[in-house]
C-alpha cells in the first residue's frame, strides 16, 4: 500500500469512528427494536456473511425461513450487508451496543 492509499485508509477510519460516535444512540435503538427476543439476537450474532441460513437457524433455534426473512429485512434497513453467496453479515456488534446502553432485550420470541 502506498502513502496515498494509507492516507485514504486513515481518513476512512476517522470518518467511520465519527459516524459511530454520532449515530451510537440511533444504532442502539434500531438494534433493540429489530432484535426482539433472544432468538433474533442469536440470528444476528451468527450472521457472519459466510454461514448458511440453515446453520444460523440451527444455532439460533429458528427455521431457515425465519433467517431468510430477518436477513432480507436487516439488509434493507442497513443492519446487515451481503456477504458470501448472498448470506448476510451483521454490520454492528449488537451485544456491545446493548451493553453500552444498559439495554438487554430478554423478551421471549415465539
N, C-alpha and C positions, 0 to 999 in steps of 0.2 A: 504494500500500500504506500503510495507516495504522499508527500506532505499535504497536497491539496485534498486528497481523499481523507486523510487523517483529520484535517481541519473541518471538513464537512461532517464527518462522523462525530466529532466532538460537539459541533453545533447541534446536530440532531439529538444527541444525548441531553444537551442542555434544554432544548425545546421540549423533549419528552418529559424531563423532570418538572419543568414549569407547568406543563399540561396536567400532570398527575397531581401537583400541589393545588392548582386552581380548580380542578374537577373532582377532587377527592370526595367531597360530600355528595355530589351528584352521582358519582360512580357507586359509592356505597349504598345510596338509596336505591339505585337501579338494581344492584345485585341483590339487596334484601327483598325487593319487590319480586324479582324474577326467580330467585332460588327459594321458593316457598317449600318448606319441608326438607328433611334430610335427604330424601331420595333425589330431588332436583339438585341439591347441593353436591351430592356424590356424583351425579352425572356430569355436572360442570367441572368438578375437580378431576374427573377421569378423562376429560376431553382434552387429549394431548395432541390432536391432529394426526395421529398415526393409528390409534386403537380403533378397531371396527365397532360399529354400533352394537352388535350382539354382545361383544365383550364388555363394553361400557355398561350396557344394560344389566349384564350379569353381576358386575361389580356393584352397581347401584341398587339392584333389586327391582328393576323395571324391565318392561319389554322393549324390543327393538323399535317398535312403532313410537313409543314414548320418547326414546332417544332421538329418533328422526325428527319428530315434531319440535322438540326442545332445541335441537341443533339448528333447524331452519329458523326458528324464532330468534335465537341468540345471534345468528349470523346477520339476520335482517336488522336487528337493533344495535349491533356493534359489540356485543359481549363476547363474540367468538369470530374467528376468521377461518377461512377454508384452509385445511392442511392437506395431507396426502390423500389422494383419491376422493376428494370431496368431504373428508372427515373434518369435524370441527375441532379447532384448537381454542381453548379458553384464553382470552386476552388478559384477564386480571386474576390475581391470587385472591379468590373470594374469602378464604379464611383469614387472610391478613387484613382485608378491609373490614370484615366483621369484628375482628379482634381490636382493630384500631378505633372503631366507632363504639365498641362495647355492645354491639348488637349481635345476638345469636338468634337464628330462626329455627326454633325447635318444634315448630308446628308439624304434625304428622301429615304425610301425604298418602292418599289412597290409590 
